[in-house]
């Protein structure tokens, strides 16, 4: 699994998928632009609501999206609570996680105790025939809100049925050309089942078959300018 990941100039790359986990320059800004701004995250955590906001991610990777989301949430003076559910079929090892700390010291990243628990869950996953959950929680500085993370180690079609209802989707499972399993009609169908009217999604990709597949399960999909040199990305709203 994680032996398929190597570092090149400090950036983790998957041999299996031939793609990078994050960009050494601009990764934090890309996550904010594609996933947080794309889903109106700041607007939605600032609203007065009693229930936690539910975020779903396809492709945990090194944890960059999670940590940027967590840091942005903590910077808000009075946000609602968050449940962040993700999945990962090929969990990375310690050196890959620590590369995130080195490349992005400006955001809160891997605590030693989090890495320890993560590593124990990865060992369990490697010898298990079932999904393994890695769960952590962070209390907001205001002492009132909580951010709960649940990462499921397992295949995408095994994990998605166990997701809660999601209000914001981060679709970040490598390039569709390089990882088609993460962008299949079956995955789109599970996304539909875990969405409610008003659920939003965003993704770095704008591939035609992804737009068509998500439209077919009830999403109103639109393109907008991508981050940096990326020409286009997609946003979507579930209309049922």
N, C-alpha and C positions, 0 to 999 in steps of 0.2 A: 504494500500500500504506500506508505510514506517514503519508501526507498525510491519511488518514482519521482520525487521532488528534489531538485538540486538548486544551489545558489549560483547566480552569475552576476558579478558586480553588485552583490548584496540583494539582488532581486530573486525571489523563489520562482522557479519554472517547473511545470509539470511535464515530465517525459511522456506520460500517458496521453496527455491532451495537447502537448506542444503549445502551451499558452502560459502567460505570466499570471501570478497571483495578484500582484499589484505593481503599479508603476513606481519607480524610485522617486520620480519627480511628479508632483501633481496628484498623487493617489488620494490624499485627504480631500483636496478640492474636487476631484472627480466624484468621489462618493457623495459629497455634499450636493453637488450639482445634479447628478443623475438620480440619486435615491432620496435624499432629503428634500431638496427643492422640488424634484419631480413629483413627490407625494405630498407636498405642502406640510411637511413635518412640523415646522415651528408653529404654523397656524393651528394645527390640530392638537398639539400638546398644550397649547396655551388656553384652549377652550375649557370652560367650566364643565367638567363631567366627573361622575362618580366612579365609572368603570374604567379599568385600565385600557389603554390603546393597544391593539394587537397588531404586531408587525411580524410578517413572515418572510423568510429569506431562503432562496434556493442556492446553496453553495456557500458554506461558512468560510472555507479556505483558511487564511491566516487570522481571520477575525477583524480585518480592517473595517468593514461596514459596521459591525457591531460596536467597535470602539469609537468610531466617529459618531455614531448615533448616541452612544452613552455619554460621550463628552459634550455633545451639543445639548442633550437633555439636562446634564448637570449645570450647564451654563445658564439655563433658563431659571429665573427666580422662583417660579411657581408652576411647574408642569404637572400634568396628570401622571399617574403610574403607567408603566410600560410592561407588556409581555412581548418578548422577542423570541420567536421560535425559528430555528434554523435546522439544516441537515447537512451532513457531510459523509460521503462514501469513502473518502481517501484522506483521513486525518493526517495532518502534518506533524512532524516531530519538533522537539524543543528548539533546535537551531533555526528552523523556519519561523517559529513564533517569535524568537528573540530578534530575528532580522527586522520584524515589524517595529520593535522597540527602537532599534538603532536607526532606522530610516525615518521614523516619525516620532521624535521625542516630544513634540509639541502636544500630543494627545495622550491621555491616560491609556496605558496599554497593559500588557501581561504582568500581573502580580505573581510573585513566586508561588504563593499558595494556590493560585488559580492554575498555574502550569502543572503543579504537582497533582492536583485532582484530575486535570485534563489527561495527563499521562497515564494515570491509573485506569481511567475510563477507556483510553485507547487500547491499553493492554487487554482489558476485559473484552473489548470489541473484537480484537484479533483472534480470540479463542472462543467467541460466542457465535451461535447461529441466529441470534435475534438482535433487535435494535438495542443499543446502549445509549442512555441519556447522560449528558454532562450538563449540570445545572448550577448556576450561581446567581447571587442577588447583590444589588448595590442600593443602599439607601441614599436618597437625595440629601444634599447639605441642609435643606430646610427641615429634614426629619419627618416629613409627612408622606412623601411619595417614594415608591420603590420601583426598581428596574429589575425584572426577572428574565434571565436568559435560560433557554432550554435548547441545547444542541443535540440532535439525534444522529448517532453514527449508524449509517445503514444506507441501503439503496433508495433512490428517490421515490420509486413506486411503493416501497415498503413503508417509508417514513411519512409521506404526504397524507395518507388516510388518518394518521394519528395527530395531525396538526389541529389546533383549535380553529374557530372561525377567524379569518384574517381581515383586517381593515386596510393595511398597507403591505403590498408585496414588493420585495427587492428581488428581481430576477437576475441572478448573477452567477450563472453556472458555466463559465467559460464560453467561448465562441460556439454558436449553434453548429457550425461546420465541423468543429473539432470535438464537440460533446453532444451529439444529436439526442442521446438518451434523455438529457435534461430538458429538451425542447420538443418532446413528442406529443402526439395527440392525447395519449393517456395522461401525461403530466398536465396538459391544458384542462382535461376533464376534471382532474382532482382539484386544480386551482378553482374551477367553477364551483365545485361542491363546497369549498371552504371560503367562498366569497359571499357577500351580501350586497344588496343595492347600495352603491356609494363607495364600495371598496375600490381602492386605486392600486395601480401598479406602475412600475417604471423599469426600464432596462437599457443598458448600453447598446443593445442590438436593435437593428431596424430591418432585419431579414424579412423578406416577403412572406415566407411560409409561417413565420412566427406571428406576424400581424394577422394573417388569414386564420391561423389556428386559434388565436385568442379572440378574434372577432366571432368565430363560430361558436364559442362557448359563452357569449353574452357580454363581451367587453367592447366598449367604444374606444377604438385605438386611433391615436393620432401621432404624427411624427413631429419632432422639433429638432433644433440644432443640437448636435452632440457636443461633448466636452472636448476642448482643445482641437486637435486635428481630425477628430471623429466627425464626419459630416452630419449624421443623423442619429437619433435615439428615439425610443417610443415611450409614450405615456398612455395609460388606459384607465377607464372608469367602468365598473361593472354595472350594467343596466338590467341584467337578467334575461 
